[in-house]
Amino acid sequence: MTESIEEVRKPGGAQETIETKRIVVQEFVSETPVSNRDLNKKLVDQNIGEGYGNEFKVKATDLDKDYAKNHFIDLRKPMLPQILFNSNLTKEVYLDQVHRPRHYRGSGSAPLFGNFLEPLSKTAWYVIPLVWGPCVAFGIHYASQGMAKPALIASVCFGLFLWTLIEYLMHRFLFHLDEYTPDHPVFLTMHFLFHGVHHFLPADRYRLVMPPALFVILATPWFRLALALFPYYMAVAVFSGGVMGYIFYDLTHYFLHHRRMPGTYLKRLKTWHLDHHYKNYKSGFGVTSWFWDTVFHTEGPSFAKFAKTGKAVSN
């Protein structure tokens, strides 16, 4: 990949640099699947985007051509039954295919259930701050009734820091169970609902942030753990800081996929996360930062290049 960049790169201005990145990304995505099984097998028939990093623009998948070639999920029909009731679908094929990104009508939402449950599978990004922002404010105010201000601030900040670790651990070991998922349609369906659908359709605007009901299920054990580890008011403050971190996480995640990012850090963070989706889903598990990836040595391809060259791949 690096050699290809060097071979085609020519001096002469920003336009040639952007064109170079476009060539490399299309070559990688259309020729090389995100799979450790066969790195030379073709992915899908059409390119899936132009540019990379901050310049990345998705291309709509050719639905007819994709299904004719891969025989995995026909995006013109409800997706879930095609996994749940497909007794011939093996885990090997599922994992290989679900981590090959498609784009349904660009950033659209392909049918998941195909019935009255369909709206429940979609969450707009602004729902997250609207639902959980007031909860965080109330939690911090409530904790302030039993804590001095310095302790309150320290506890909230500690909760924010803890969230970065939780974000990494849940993404790596819960969302990406992958090879540990039992080879059965029911468990493959659960994997798809939990996180697989996001890797299959990473540009879907309404299946990107976490539905509030799912967040409540995942957050409840953490709240109980906080109550067991800390004094009551401190536990509320730490948990509120963690939920604040979650809000930052989900909003960051959405905008990394759907906006051009300002500033060096956010530009590089976008490239970092695109690497996770379009190059190697077994690395780059941090979304709001790459701190824990560096601690646990799961850095993505662009980070490795940055460490080697000293130049960020950020556009």
C-alpha positions in Angstrom: 0.0 0.0 0.0 2.8 2.5 0.9 4.8 1.5 -2.2 1.8 2.3 -4.4 1.5 5.7 -2.9 5.2 6.5 -3.5 5.1 5.1 -7.1 2.2 7.4 -8.2 2.9 10.5 -6.1 4.2 13.4 -8.1 5.1 17.0 -7.0 2.9 19.7 -8.3 0.3 20.9 -5.8 -2.6 19.9 -3.7 -4.7 18.7 -6.6 -2.3 15.9 -7.5 -2.0 14.9 -3.9 -5.8 14.4 -3.6 -5.9 12.5 -6.8 -3.1 10.2 -5.6 -5.2 9.3 -2.5 -8.2 8.6 -4.6 -6.3 6.1 -6.7 -4.9 4.3 -3.7 -8.2 4.0 -1.8 -10.1 2.7 -4.7 -7.4 0.2 -5.4 -7.5 -1.0 -1.8 -11.2 -1.1 -1.2 -12.2 -2.7 -4.6 -9.4 -5.2 -4.8 -8.7 -6.2 -1.2 -11.3 -7.5 1.3 -11.1 -6.8 5.0 -10.3 -10.4 5.8 -7.3 -12.2 7.2 -8.3 -15.3 5.1 -7.5 -14.2 1.6 -5.9 -10.8 1.1 -6.0 -11.1 -2.7 -9.7 -11.9 -3.3 -11.8 -9.1 -4.8 -14.2 -7.2 -2.6 -17.2 -5.9 -4.6 -17.5 -5.0 -8.2 -17.7 -1.3 -7.8 -15.6 1.3 -6.0 -17.2 2.4 -2.7 -15.8 5.9 -2.4 -13.6 8.7 -3.7 -10.8 10.3 -1.7 -9.9 9.3 1.8 -9.7 10.8 5.3 -11.3 14.2 5.3 -11.9 14.1 1.6 -13.7 10.7 1.6 -17.0 10.7 -0.2 -19.1 7.5 -0.4 -20.4 6.0 -3.6 -23.7 4.2 -3.7 -23.3 0.4 -4.0 -24.7 -1.2 -7.2 -27.3 -3.4 -5.5 -27.8 -5.7 -8.5 -24.1 -6.2 -9.1 -23.2 -6.7 -5.4 -25.8 -9.4 -4.8 -25.1 -11.2 -8.1 -21.4 -11.4 -7.2 -21.5 -12.1 -3.4 -24.9 -13.8 -2.8 -24.9 -12.5 0.8 -27.6 -9.9 1.6 -29.9 -8.4 -1.1 -30.2 -4.8 0.1 -33.5 -4.4 -1.8 -35.1 -6.7 0.7 -35.3 -6.7 4.5 -31.8 -7.7 5.8 -32.6 -9.5 9.0 -34.6 -12.5 7.7 -31.9 -13.1 5.1 -29.5 -13.9 8.0 -31.9 -15.4 10.6 -33.6 -17.9 8.2 -30.5 -18.7 6.1 -29.5 -22.1 7.4 -26.7 -22.3 4.7 -25.0 -19.2 6.0 -21.7 -20.0 7.8 -19.9 -17.8 10.3 -16.9 -17.8 8.0 -18.9 -16.4 5.1 -20.9 -14.0 7.3 -17.8 -12.4 9.0 -16.0 -12.2 5.6 -19.0 -10.4 4.0 -20.3 -8.2 6.8 -16.9 -6.5 7.1 -17.0 -5.5 3.4 -18.6 -2.1 3.4 -21.6 -1.3 1.2 -23.4 2.0 0.8 -27.2 1.8 0.4 -28.1 4.8 -1.9 -25.1 6.6 -0.5 -26.0 7.3 3.1 -29.4 5.8 3.1 -31.0 3.1 5.4 -31.6 -0.3 3.8 -34.7 -2.2 5.2 -33.9 -4.2 8.3 -37.1 -5.7 9.5 -39.4 -4.7 6.7 -42.4 -4.2 9.0 -43.7 -2.0 11.9 -40.4 -2.6 13.8 -38.4 -0.6 11.2 -38.6 2.8 12.9 -37.3 1.3 16.2 -34.0 0.4 14.4 -33.2 4.0 13.5 -31.9 6.8 15.8 -31.0 10.3 14.6 -27.8 11.7 16.0 -29.5 14.6 17.8 -31.5 12.2 19.9 -28.4 11.4 21.9 -27.8 14.9 23.4 -31.5 15.6 23.7 -32.1 12.5 25.8 -28.9 12.1 27.8 -27.7 15.7 28.1 -30.4 16.6 30.7 -29.7 13.3 32.5 -26.1 14.2 32.9 -26.9 17.8 34.1 -29.3 16.4 36.6 -26.8 13.7 37.8 -24.1 16.3 38.3 -26.5 18.7 40.1 -27.7 15.8 42.3 -24.2 14.8 43.2 -23.3 18.3 44.1 -25.8 18.1 47.0 -23.4 15.7 48.8 -20.0 16.7 47.6 -17.6 19.6 47.7 -17.1 21.3 44.4 -13.4 20.2 43.9 -14.4 16.6 44.6 -17.4 16.8 42.3 -15.2 18.2 39.4 -12.6 15.5 40.0 -15.2 12.7 40.0 -16.8 13.9 36.8 -13.4 14.1 35.1 -12.5 10.7 36.4 -15.8 9.4 34.9 -14.9 11.0 31.5 -11.5 9.3 31.6 -13.0 5.9 32.6 -15.4 6.2 29.6 -12.4 6.3 27.2 -11.4 2.9 28.5 -14.9 1.5 28.5 -15.3 2.8 24.9 -12.3 0.8 23.9 -13.0 -2.4 25.8 -16.7 -2.6 24.7 -15.8 -1.9 21.1 -13.0 -4.4 21.0 -14.4 -7.2 23.2 -18.2 -6.9 23.0 -19.0 -5.3 19.6 -16.3 -7.3 17.9 -16.8 -10.7 19.3 -16.6 -11.8 15.7 -14.7 -15.1 15.7 -16.1 -16.0 19.2 -19.7 -15.7 17.9 -21.3 -19.2 17.7 -21.8 -20.5 14.2 -25.6 -20.4 14.1 -28.0 -18.1 12.3 -29.5 -16.8 15.6 -26.1 -15.7 17.0 -25.1 -14.3 13.6 -28.3 -12.3 13.6 -27.5 -10.9 17.1 -24.0 -10.0 15.9 -25.5 -8.2 12.9 -28.0 -6.3 15.0 -25.5 -5.3 17.6 -22.7 -4.0 15.4 -22.4 -5.9 12.2 -25.0 -3.8 10.4 -22.8 -0.7 11.1 -19.8 -2.3 9.4 -21.9 -3.6 6.6 -23.5 -0.2 6.0 -21.1 2.3 7.7 -22.6 5.4 6.1 -26.2 4.7 7.3 -27.1 7.9 9.1 -29.8 6.3 11.2 -28.1 3.2 12.4 -24.9 4.8 13.6 -25.6 6.2 17.1 -26.8 3.9 19.9 -30.6 3.6 20.4 -31.5 4.9 23.9 -33.0 1.5 24.9 -29.8 -0.3 24.1 -27.8 2.2 26.0 -29.9 1.7 29.1 -29.3 -2.0 28.9 -25.6 -1.6 28.6 -25.2 1.2 31.1 -27.1 -0.4 34.0 -24.4 -2.8 35.0 -21.8 0.0 34.9 -24.0 2.2 37.2 -24.4 -0.7 39.7 -20.6 -1.2 39.6 -20.1 2.5 40.3 -22.4 2.2 43.3 -20.4 -0.8 44.6 -17.0 0.9 44.2 -17.6 4.5 45.3 -19.6 6.4 48.0 -23.1 7.2 46.8 -22.7 10.8 45.6 -19.3 10.1 44.1 -20.7 7.2 42.2 -23.4 9.4 40.7 -20.8 12.0 39.7 -18.5 9.4 38.2 -21.3 7.8 36.3 -22.5 11.2 35.1 -19.0 11.9 33.8 -19.1 8.6 32.0 -22.4 9.3 30.3 -21.0 12.7 29.3 -18.1 10.8 27.7 -20.6 8.6 25.9 -22.4 11.6 24.4 -19.1 12.9 23.1 -18.4 9.5 21.7 -21.6 9.0 19.8 -21.6 12.5 18.4 -17.9 12.2 17.4 -18.7 8.8 15.8 -21.5 10.3 13.8 -19.5 13.3 12.6 -16.5 11.2 11.7 -18.7 9.4 9.2 -20.7 12.3 7.9 -18.8 15.6 8.2 -15.5 17.1 7.1 -13.6 17.6 10.4 -11.7 20.8 11.4 -8.3 20.8 13.0 -5.3 18.4 12.8 -6.5 16.1 15.6 -10.0 15.6 14.3 -8.9 15.2 10.7 -6.4 12.5 11.8 -9.1 10.9 14.0 -11.4 10.6 10.9 -8.7 8.8 8.9 -8.1 6.6 12.0 -11.8 5.6 12.1 -12.1 5.1 8.4 -9.2 2.7 8.6 -11.2 0.6 11.1 -14.0 0.3 8.6 -12.3 0.3 5.2 -8.9 -1.3 5.9 -8.6 -3.4 9.0 -11.5 -3.9 11.4 -9.3 -5.7 13.8 -7.5 -2.5 14.8 -8.3 1.1 15.7 -11.0 0.4 18.3 -10.9 3.8 19.9 -13.3 6.4 18.4 -12.7 9.6 20.4 -9.0 8.9 20.8 -6.3 6.3 20.0 -4.8 6.4 23.5 -5.9 2.9 24.5 -5.0 1.5 21.1 -1.5 2.6 21.7 -1.5 1.1 25.2 -2.8 -2.3 24.0 -1.0 -2.2 20.6 -4.0 -2.3 18.3 -3.1 0.8 16.3 -4.5 1.1 12.8 -2.7 1.3 9.4 -2.5 5.1 9.2 -1.2 5.4 12.8 1.6 3.0 11.9 2.5 5.1 8.9 2.4 8.3 11.0 4.8 6.7 13.6 7.2 5.7 10.8 7.2 8.8 8.7 6.2 11.5 11.2 3.5 12.8 8.9 -0.2 12.4 9.7 -2.5 11.0 7.0 -5.3 13.5 7.6 -6.0 15.5 4.4 
